[in-house]
Amino acid sequence: MFKNFFKTALRNITRHKGFSFINIAGLTLGLTACILIGLFVWDENQYDKFLPGGDQVYRVYDEYTNHDGMQTLAVSSPMLAVTLQQDFPEVEKTARVMMLPPNKTLFESGNKKLYEESGFFVDSTFFEVFPLTIKYGTSANALNDISSIVLSQEMAERFFGNENPVGKQILMDKVPYQVKAVFEKNPKFHLQFNYLVSLAAAQIPAERMQSWGWHQFYNYVKVKKGTNIAALQSKFQDDVKQKSKKLQTDAASSDKPFFQSLKDIHLYSSSFKFDAAQRGNITYVNALTIIAIFILLIACFNFINLATAKSLQRAK
C-alpha cells in the first residue's frame, strides 16, 4: 500500500513540477528558518547551566538612586559579600570579582612577551562558587597566596606550549607570579577571562574595602539548598539600608541590592551598567521565538492551501 502511495506522489510531483517546487520549497524554507531560530534560542538559554550547583548561585546587583535618578548597576560595594558571609546563616559561600577597565597587561615567560586583556582580581573562594573544569593542578587553595595566578588553557599554551605549567613562574607587569592551576574555558560561562589573580595582590587599602559607596565589585553568593531567596533578599535589603545609611555622605543617594539567579545573568542584564558579563537580550529571544512560530504557521497554511487547491483541481 505504501509503495502505491509513493508511486502516486512521485507521479504528481513530476507531472506538476512548478507547483510541486513552490509547495515543497515553501514548506522546507519555513521549517529550516524555524529550526535555525530554535537552535539560536536554545543556545542563548544554555549560559551557566553547566556549572554544578549553579541553581544555588546568585549575583548581587544594585539599584543605585541619587539626584540623577535610579540606575541598575551590575557592580556593588565590596561590603555586600562580607555582610552576607558574616551575618546570614543561609549563605554557604561568597566571592567578589573586581571590575577592571579594559587594558592590556604585559606577561613574560622565558623569551615570550605577550599582552593579555582579559583577567580579574578575585576572592580565593572563586572556584568554590564557580567550579570550573581544571586541566592542571587543583582549584583548592589555588588563589590563597598573594603571588598565585590561575591561567586558562589557551593562555597557558601560548606561554608554556603543551607542558604542565603548574609551579612555573610568569611575570605580570614585571611582578613574578606562580602558576597554581590551569582551567578550561567554557564559552557558555557569562564571565570570560584568561587569568585570575588573588584579590590580595591588588593591595587595596582596608578602609577602601570597607566602603559602602565604592561600586567596584561583582558580588556573587552561593546559598544553602532550600533557602527562600525572596525572604533572604528582603532581610538583606533592610540590613544594607541600616548599615550603609550611617556612612552615606549624600542623603539623596541610596543602594538597594537584589539577587539575580546565575541562569538569568546572560539574558536579563541588558540594561545593567558596568557589566562584564557576556550578555544577550531576552526581548530579542522572545521576539525571535514568536517570529519562528509565525513562519511555521504561514508555511503550513501555505502548503495546505496549495495542496487543497490542487486536490480540487484533480477532483474536477
N, C-alpha and C positions, 0 to 999 in steps of 0.2 A: 504493500500500500504506500509506504513512504517513498519507494522507488518511483511510483507513478506521480506522486506529488512533486518530486524533484524534476521529473521529466516535463511535467506541465509548467512548472515555474520557469525552467530554463527556456522552453519554447516561447513563453510570454515575454521573457526578457529579450531574447534575440529578435522577436517579431516587432517589438516596440522599443528599440534601442534608446531613442531620445527620452521618452517618458521614463524608462527604467533608470537611465543615468541620473535624471533630475531627482527622481524619488529616492533612489538609494544614496546618492551623493548628499542630498539634504539631510537625511537621517544620520548618515555617517559623520558629516561635519558637526552636526548638533551634538551627537554623542561624544565626539572627540573633544570639542570645546568644553563640554560638561565634565569630562574626565580630567582634563588638564586643570580646570579651575578647582575641581575637587582635590586633586593632588596638592595644589598650592595651599588650599585651605587646611588640609591635613598637615602639611609641613609646618605651617605657621603655628599650629597648635601643639607641636612637639617640643617646644623650648622648655628646658629644665625638667622634663619628665623622666630623664634617665637617671637622675640623682636618687640614691636610696634615702628614704626618709624625707624626701622633698615636700611631702604634704604637711610636714611639721615646721617648715621654714617660711619665714615672713620677712619682708623688708619694711623697715620703719621709715615712712616718708613724712614730710612736714607741710602743713598748711600754715604758711607764714603771712601774717597780716600786719601792715603798717600804714602810714599816711597815704601810700600809693595804691592801697587795696590789698587783695589777697592773692598770693602766689602758691602754687603747688610745687614744692621742691623735692627732688629725689634725695638731696643731701640734708643732713641734720646735725645736731650737736653731738660731739663725742660722748657727752654725759648720758645720752639716752641708753646706750648699750650698757654702760656701767650701772645705771639705776635699775635696769631690767634684771641684770645678773645678780645684783646685791639684794634687791628689795622684793622680788616677785618669785615665789617658790615654783610657779608654773613654768618658769623658764629653765630650759636644760643647758643652753649654751648661747653665747652671743659672739659676734665677730664684726669688726669695723674694717672698712676699706677706705683708705684716704683718697679723696678726689685730687687728681693732679692735672695741671694744664697740659695741653698737647705739646710735647717737647721730645727731642732726641737725646738719648743718653749714650755716652761712649762706653763700650765694653771692649776689654782686651784680654786675650788669652794666647800666650806664645807670640807668634808673629801675626795673629789675626786681630784686626781692629775694625769693629763694626758699630754702627749706630742702631739702637733699638728704640722703638717709640712706645710700645705698649707694655706697661708694668705698673704694679701697685705696691704701696706700703700697706701691710695688713696685720691684723692681730694674729698671734700664734695659734689661735683657735680656728683659723680659717678652714682648715681641712676637716675639722670636726663638724662644722656646719655644712661644708660642701665637700663630700668625699669623692673627689675626682680620682680617676684611674691613674695609678702611679706606675711608671715604666721602670725606673731605677730608684733604689733607696726606699725610704719609708716616710709616710706623711707624719707619723707620730714624732713630735718634738722637732720637726724639720725647721720651724721658724722660731724656736725658743731663743736661739743665740742671735745677738745683735749683728754678727758677721755672717749670718746664714743667708743663702739665696736658693730659691727653687726655680728651675728652668722648665720651659716647655720642651717637648721632644724636638720640635723644629729648631728652636734656638740652640739646644744642646748639640744637635748635629752640625749646625753652622760653625760652632767653635771647636767641637771635640770629635767630629766625624761620627762613626758608629761605635765609639768606645763608651764605656760606662763612665760618666764624668763625676759621679758621687765621690766626694773627698778632694776633688781638684779645686784649684783656685782660679778665680776670674776677677778681673778688675772692673769696677763700675765707677766711672769718673775718677780713676786713679786710686780708688779705695778698694782694698782686697776683700773679697767675699769667698766663702767656701760653699761649694755646691752640695746641698744635703739631699736633694731629690729631683727627679725629673717626672713631670706629669704629661699625660696625653691630652691634647686639646680636643674639645668636643664642640663642633660648630653650633650645636643646639644649646650651649650654655650662654646665658644672657650677658655674662662678662667674658670678654675676650682679651687675653694678655699673654705675654711671652715670659714674664718673670715676676716673682713675688719676693719681697724683702720684708723682714720684720719691721713692724711699726716703730720699735725702739730705735732702729737705725736712723729714723728721721730726726731724732733728738729734738722733739718738740717740748718746749718748757711745760712744766707740770701745771702752772696756772692757765696756760692756754688749753690744755687737755681737759681742764675742769670748767671750761666756759660753756654756758648755756646758749650763748648767742653766736657762736662760731659754727656756721653751717659748712662743714668741710668733709663730712664722712657719710658713706653709705653704711647704714646700720642694719645688721641682719640678726634675727633672733630665731633660735630653734626651740620650740615649746615642747613640753611633755605630751605624750599621747593622751587624748581625751580632754585636752584643755579647751575651755569655752573662750574662743578668741574674742567674741563681742564683749564678754564680761571683762576679760583681761585688758582689752583696749580702753574700755571706759574707765577702769581703775587707773590705768597708766596715764591717761589724759588728765585726770584730776590730780594725780601726783606730780606730773610735769608742770601743770599750771601753778601749783603751790610753790614748788621749788624754784622754777625759773622766774616767777614774778618778783621774788625778792632781789634778783640780780639784774632785772631789766632796767636799763637806763632810760629807755623811751617808753612812756606809759601807753602810747598808742600801738606799740608793737606786741605781738603775741605769737606763740608757737603752739600748734595743735598736732600731735603725732597720730598717725594712722598705720595700721598693719595691712600690708599688701601681700597676698599669697604669692609664693615663688612662681607658681604656674601662670600668674596673671601679669607678671612684670613685662614680658615681651609685648603683649597685645594691649595692655591697658595703661601704658605710661606715655603715650604720645604727647600729652600736654605738660608733662613734667619738665621742669627746668633743671639744668646742670646734671643731666642723667648720662651715665657712661654705658648704659645697657644697650644691647642690640635690640632696637625697637621696631615693632610692626605697628599696625593700627587696626583695632577691632572693627572700626567703621568700614574700612575697605574690605576686610574679610567678610563681614556680613553682607555688604553690597554685592560682592562677587558671588556669594552663595545664592542670593536672590536672582542675580543675572543668570547663573548656571541653571537654576530651576526653570526660569522663563525660556531659556534657549532649548532645554529639553522638552518642555511642553509644546513650544512652537514647532520643533522638529517632528514631534509625534503627531500633532494635529495636521501638519503639512503632509506627512506620509499617509495618514488615514484619509484625508480629503482626496488626495490624488488617487489612492487605491480605490476609494469608493466611486470616484468619477469614472475610473477605468472599468470597474465592475458593472456600472450602469450601462456603459457603452457596450460591453460584451453581452449584457442581458438583452439590449435592444437588437 
